Amino acid sequence: MNAMQPPQSVEEIKAGLETTEKGGVRQSIRNCLTVFQRDPLLSGAIAYNILTDRKDIIKP
């Protein structure tokens, strides 16, 4: 997974998620990262602030 990938549509994001044996979306860190990296609303929304040593939410 490349953090610099362009944002994708909801359908493209869902197609790339891991699923359970029954076909549901698996609750996993990998799926969470996939959504945060590829969703146009969430992509780039969280950043690490080296001055405060904390994570910042930078998109409203």
Sequence and secondary structure as in RCSB ss.txt:
>XXXX:A:sequence
MNAMQPPQSVEEIKAGLETTEKGGVRQSIRNCLTVFQRDPLLSGAIAYNILTDRKDIIKP
>XXXX:A:secstr
  TT     HHHHHHTS B TTSSB   HHHHHHHHHH TTTTT EEEETTTTEEEE   
